[in-house]
Amino acid sequence: MYFTADCFIPLPCGIIPLIPENSDGRNRPDQSLVSCHKHTYSLPALSRIGSTAYMLMITLSTDFCNPISQDSYDNLIAGIQFHQLPCTCGHSGCLKLHGYYTRGLKYENAILRLCICRVRCSVCGRTHSLIPSYLVPYSQISLPDQAEIISSVEFGTSAAAVMARTPSIDENNVSCILRRYRRYWRQRLLSESIPITPLPLLVCRCFDAFQRQFLQIKCTPNLLFLKTT
């Protein structure tokens, strides 16, 4: 199922989802940022969740100046101290490499395939995908491109520059991005006085206020991990 921003309790090491007690467990792809209606919520016990590994996310803060490539992602993962990564169950130092999966990203005139690392918590059994902050969950268009599209339209210009630089992004993609932004995100950014640029600030402020990546629509639990030096 999917969770809204109202369904999370902030904890020192992450976010734990609250499960509607009268939930029927069915997927609702469009429930996302919409309200949870008027369910009654309770903190789920591990016995209810069990050890079933369902997918959560950890977004890794990245340098937006670096090129998007498999090499840059691999370097990002190589620089992570896994014992520092938190799990949504509240434990740290319990995440182990679990495998990889492939996701596509519109890049220039093609689809760039990235092998994304997946880790598993040895305490609760949940799996987490390690997502760089230049990706938007469930989207094939990068965060920098989506933010540039929104900024250009908000300032009265067009998204032609993005489509020229990345021909794989077409007018339908642009319309979809703007529709989702206007429906789910514009008012939220205004309410928290969050600017669209610079991107690192945008990402941090969205996770702080909404516990998710900017433009993330589905409410899969997502944590932001800022590398320590």
VMD Tcl script that draws the C-alpha trace (Angstrom):
set ca {
  {0.00 0.00 0.00}
  {1.02 3.64 -0.15}
  {1.34 6.16 2.68}
  {0.66 9.88 2.84}
  {2.73 12.51 4.63}
  {0.24 12.33 7.50}
  {1.08 8.65 8.01}
  {4.62 9.06 9.33}
  {6.13 9.60 12.76}
  {9.59 11.25 12.72}
  {12.22 9.34 14.67}
  {15.90 10.15 15.30}
  {17.00 7.56 12.74}
  {14.17 7.74 10.26}
  {10.46 7.48 9.62}
  {8.07 4.71 10.67}
  {4.84 4.44 8.68}
  {1.50 4.37 10.43}
  {-0.85 1.74 9.03}
  {-4.58 2.48 8.76}
  {-6.30 0.00 11.09}
  {-9.15 -0.48 8.66}
  {-6.90 -0.81 5.62}
  {-7.83 -3.57 3.22}
  {-4.20 -3.85 2.05}
  {-4.93 -3.14 -1.61}
  {-2.63 -0.97 -3.70}
  {-3.85 2.53 -4.43}
  {-1.43 4.08 -6.94}
  {-3.12 7.49 -6.83}
  {-3.50 7.77 -3.05}
  {0.01 9.22 -2.74}
  {-0.11 12.82 -1.57}
  {-3.87 12.79 -1.21}
  {-5.15 12.75 2.37}
  {-5.66 9.44 4.16}
  {-9.33 10.33 4.53}
  {-10.40 9.70 8.14}
  {-8.84 6.38 9.09}
  {-7.71 5.67 12.63}
  {-3.96 5.05 12.84}
  {-1.77 3.02 15.15}
  {1.94 2.24 15.24}
  {2.43 -1.14 13.52}
  {4.04 -3.85 15.61}
  {6.73 -5.90 13.93}
  {4.45 -8.89 14.37}
  {1.98 -7.30 11.96}
  {4.63 -6.46 9.43}
  {6.49 -9.72 9.98}
  {9.84 -10.33 8.40}
  {8.44 -9.92 4.88}
  {10.88 -7.78 2.90}
  {9.00 -4.97 1.20}
  {10.78 -2.18 -0.63}
  {11.67 1.05 1.13}
  {14.09 3.74 -0.02}
  {17.13 5.57 1.23}
  {18.02 8.64 -0.81}
  {21.75 9.39 -0.82}
  {22.75 13.03 -1.03}
  {24.84 13.61 -4.16}
  {26.73 16.40 -5.87}
  {24.46 17.64 -8.66}
  {27.50 18.89 -10.58}
  {28.68 15.33 -11.25}
  {27.56 13.64 -14.49}
  {24.86 11.00 -14.23}
  {26.39 7.61 -15.02}
  {26.83 4.12 -13.66}
  {30.40 4.99 -12.68}
  {29.31 8.00 -10.63}
  {26.65 5.92 -8.90}
  {29.15 3.13 -8.17}
  {31.56 5.70 -6.72}
  {28.75 7.04 -4.53}
  {27.98 3.56 -3.17}
  {31.69 2.81 -2.66}
  {31.99 5.91 -0.47}
  {29.09 4.95 1.81}
  {29.75 3.50 5.25}
  {26.92 0.96 5.44}
  {27.05 0.85 9.24}
  {25.93 4.50 9.26}
  {22.78 3.86 7.20}
  {19.55 3.84 9.26}
  {16.59 1.53 8.77}
  {13.00 2.69 9.25}
  {12.72 0.21 12.14}
  {15.01 2.55 14.12}
  {18.19 0.47 14.01}
  {21.52 1.37 12.41}
  {24.45 -0.81 11.44}
  {22.10 -3.60 10.36}
  {21.92 -3.11 6.58}
  {23.71 -5.62 4.37}
  {24.07 -5.83 0.58}
  {21.04 -7.67 -0.83}
  {21.48 -7.31 -4.60}
  {20.81 -4.95 -7.49}
  {18.02 -4.03 -9.84}
  {17.93 -1.98 -13.04}
  {16.02 1.22 -13.61}
  {15.89 3.49 -16.62}
  {16.55 7.21 -16.85}
  {15.92 9.47 -19.85}
  {19.36 10.84 -20.65}
  {20.22 12.73 -23.82}
  {18.57 10.78 -26.67}
  {18.33 7.38 -25.00}
  {17.40 5.50 -21.85}
  {20.33 5.19 -19.46}
  {20.21 1.93 -17.49}
  {21.44 2.18 -13.91}
  {22.07 -0.79 -11.62}
  {20.70 0.32 -8.25}
  {21.98 -1.23 -5.04}
  {19.54 -2.88 -2.66}
  {20.24 -3.57 1.03}
  {18.36 -5.61 3.63}
  {17.90 -5.01 7.33}
  {18.99 -7.97 9.45}
  {16.63 -6.88 12.24}
  {13.26 -6.32 10.56}
  {13.89 -7.99 7.19}
  {12.89 -4.97 5.08}
  {14.78 -4.15 1.93}
  {15.88 -0.66 0.92}
  {16.96 0.64 -2.47}
  {19.80 3.19 -2.34}
  {18.70 6.03 -4.61}
  {20.94 8.99 -5.54}
  {19.28 12.34 -4.93}
  {19.29 13.20 -8.65}
  {16.61 10.54 -9.17}
  {12.89 10.94 -8.51}
  {11.29 7.68 -7.32}
  {9.12 6.01 -9.98}
  {10.16 8.52 -12.65}
  {12.44 8.12 -15.67}
  {13.26 11.84 -15.72}
  {16.01 13.17 -13.46}
  {15.33 15.67 -10.69}
  {17.53 18.38 -12.33}
  {15.56 18.10 -15.59}
  {12.19 18.14 -13.83}
  {13.17 21.09 -11.65}
  {14.40 23.01 -14.71}
  {11.13 22.33 -16.54}
  {9.11 23.62 -13.59}
  {11.35 26.65 -13.06}
  {11.22 27.66 -16.72}
  {7.44 27.53 -16.83}
  {7.04 29.25 -13.46}
  {9.18 32.14 -14.74}
  {7.16 32.44 -17.95}
  {9.46 30.71 -20.43}
  {9.29 27.22 -21.92}
  {10.86 23.81 -21.43}
  {12.36 23.86 -24.94}
  {15.94 23.95 -23.63}
  {15.43 20.74 -21.63}
  {13.79 18.95 -24.57}
  {16.59 20.10 -26.89}
  {19.28 18.83 -24.50}
  {17.39 15.60 -23.77}
  {15.37 14.65 -26.88}
  {14.00 11.59 -25.12}
  {11.89 14.01 -23.03}
  {8.86 15.04 -25.09}
  {5.93 17.40 -24.63}
  {3.81 14.68 -23.02}
  {6.49 14.21 -20.36}
  {6.60 17.96 -19.75}
  {2.81 18.15 -19.40}
  {2.79 15.25 -16.95}
  {5.52 16.83 -14.80}
  {3.72 20.18 -14.67}
  {0.38 18.57 -13.92}
  {1.80 16.60 -10.99}
  {3.69 19.62 -9.69}
  {0.62 21.85 -9.78}
  {-1.66 19.22 -8.27}
  {0.55 17.88 -5.50}
  {3.57 20.07 -4.90}
  {3.21 23.77 -5.73}
  {1.06 24.68 -2.74}
  {3.16 22.55 -0.43}
  {6.35 24.36 -1.44}
  {4.64 27.70 -0.96}
  {3.33 26.72 2.46}
  {6.86 25.88 3.65}
  {8.61 28.68 1.69}
  {10.76 26.11 -0.13}
  {12.54 27.40 -3.26}
  {13.03 25.17 -6.32}
  {16.69 26.17 -6.49}
  {19.33 25.39 -5.40}
  {18.62 21.67 -5.73}
  {20.50 20.47 -2.60}
  {18.42 22.84 -0.46}
  {15.21 21.80 -2.24}
  {15.89 18.13 -1.54}
  {16.76 18.67 2.13}
  {13.76 20.92 2.78}
  {11.31 18.49 1.12}
  {12.57 15.58 3.19}
  {12.42 17.70 6.32}
  {8.85 18.85 5.68}
  {7.30 15.91 3.82}
  {9.64 12.92 4.35}
  {10.01 12.36 0.63}
  {11.89 13.44 -2.46}
  {10.61 16.46 -4.36}
  {8.06 15.33 -6.98}
  {7.79 11.87 -5.42}
  {4.13 10.97 -5.77}
  {3.82 7.46 -4.38}
  {4.21 7.40 -0.63}
  {6.81 4.67 -0.30}
  {8.79 5.47 2.88}
  {11.95 7.34 1.92}
  {14.82 8.54 4.12}
  {17.47 11.13 3.21}
  {21.03 10.15 4.15}
  {23.57 12.95 4.31}
  {27.12 11.62 4.20}
  {29.23 12.61 7.19}
  {32.84 13.68 6.73}
}
mol new
graphics top color blue
foreach p $ca { graphics top sphere $p radius 0.5 }
foreach p [lrange $ca 0 end-1] q [lrange $ca 1 end] { graphics top cylinder $p $q radius 0.2 }
display resetview
